[in-house]
Structures are given as C-alpha cells and as structure tokens.
Amino acid sequence: MSEATPNSNLPLPDFLVIGAQKSGTTSLYEYLRSHPQVFMPDIKELDFFTPGLNWEKGFGWYQRLFEGKPPGITAVGEASTSYTKYPRYSGSAELIARYIPGARLIYVIRNPIDRLRSHYVHNIAFGTETAPLAEAVERNPDYVNFGKYAMQLEQYRSRFSSDRLLVITSEALRTSRTETLRRVYQFLGVRDDWTSDVLDQEFFTSDRRLAYPTWVGNTRRWFNKRLLATVKIPRLVPDRVKHLLGKPAKTVYESPQARIPEVLRADLAAEFAPDILELRTLLGEQFDGWGIA
C-alpha cells in the first residue's frame, strides 16, 4: 500500500458519501452540490482512499480538486462508492480514519435485490457484463457483497463513532426527499431549510441512461486508470454523439434478461437476510428491512 502525506496548505474534505453503488448516490451528490454551504468537486467517484484505484496518485492530486471553494462554505466533501465495495477493494476505511479521522460519513442503502438488479443493468449498459443474470450473480460475488450493508459498515464502525456515520435509504431519498435531506443537512451542519429546483430531479437512474458497446466500456476504464479520477462518457462527448454511440438502457432494464426469476429472488432474500437482521440491530426497529428480514 502506497503511503502519502497530505499538504497542510491544501484542503481536505470533511465529509464523504461512501456508497452504496446504484443506491442514489449520484442524486445525493447533485443535491448536496446545489446547497450554497456545500462544496464538492465537479467529478464524482474520486476513489482516492481506495488502494488500487486512485490512492497511488497521492494527496497533491487529491487535494487540488478541493481548491477554489467559494466563500461561505461550511462543508467540503466528495462521493465515491468504492469506499464500500469490500472485499473487492479493502483498506478504504483504514485510510479515511488515518487521514481524515473527523470526517462525517454518509451511506445510502437500497433494497439489496433491487440494487443488485440495477448493478447488473449498469454493467450490461457499459458492456462489462454479457452473462444472464443468474449466471452473472453466481460468477461475480460483487453483485451480492456490495449489497451486504452491515458487512460494509463493519469496516467503519470499529474506526468511527456512531455520531460520525449517517445511514439513509434510497427509498426515503426518493419518496420523502425533503425530510431525508433535512437529516443530511443537519448531519453536515449546514442550513436544513435549503431548497432548489435541483431537488425535484433524479439523476443517473439505470432505466434512463444509455447502453454502450463493449469497446466504450473498455475506453472508459482506460481513462479512469490512466488519465482522470473518473471519466464518464456523458462528460466526454456531446449529447448528439452520445446518442449515436448508445441506445436507451431502459430497453435492457425492461428486458427478460434483467428480470430476476422467482427462484433466484428467494435465494437472494435468504442470502441477504442475516446481513439485514444485523443492519436492523444497528439502525433500530424503525428500519423495516425491505420486507426481506
């Protein structure tokens, strides 16, 4: 693991959205960026505190992304779902605790079976998955592991006090947005009565994005590794070119290929149940466990 030393003359974030992938983190990122007391870089998924991704770029690269914050900013943060992709990536919680021990951490969770399906459609859309859903789940443990939220939280609970960790659900962010964002704003210590037209939108939902050929996904991963923190195809090319390259992912999302067979759904519910029971212990009885456990 590469060591690094932060520059005391450059800023560091004081909060992180740590995941979960396909649980509404892009929407939360956009909502937070719209708040006048919050600063987040233009690029989501910096993946800095993730060995094997951008940790090796060093603190100079990371801290420069937070320069130039406007006056009146109370909270500085970033959003990287790789911070809760254990065991695919390990060491994030340790690095965050070592270098920004006072950070506030926000974890957005979603019905893990719905999250898994969205994860699968995401991979199909970027050409990184071609197998039928049941085969893909059996072959790639990430689909299940990224939705074991108690397991992911365990990496942080031994290093951060409970008052530094806020867990919200994707479902609440969608259906009770004002109340849920008020909790987030209070957690970050910014004005909790802020509102904006941005809050009426949802961002990067799986059925609204474009599906691309495999070579586009390969190009994206090359850029991620070699050039920038995260380069998303929509940021690289104009809309008219995007639509020449891709087709609506809604066609994938609604296809038989993306449907979860009832037998697989029952197996997944049994697989997720112990983790959800542990999560209910952590979050309290008000957490309903999505009716899975």
Secondary structure, DSSP 8 states (H G I E B T S, - for coil): -------TTS---SEEEEE-TTSSHHHHHHHHHTSTTEE--SSS---TTSTTTTGGG-HHHHHHTTTT--TT--EEEEE-GGGG-TTTS-SHHHHHHHH-TT-EEEEEE--HHHHHHHHHHHHHHTTS--S-HHHHHHH-THHHHTT-HHHHHHHHHTTS-GGGEEEEEHHHHHHSHHHHHHHHHHHHTS-TT---GGGG---S-TTTSEE--HHHHHHHHHHHHHT-S---HHHHS-HHHHHHH-EETHHHHTSGGG---HHHHHHHHHHHHHHHHHHHHHH-TT--GGGT-
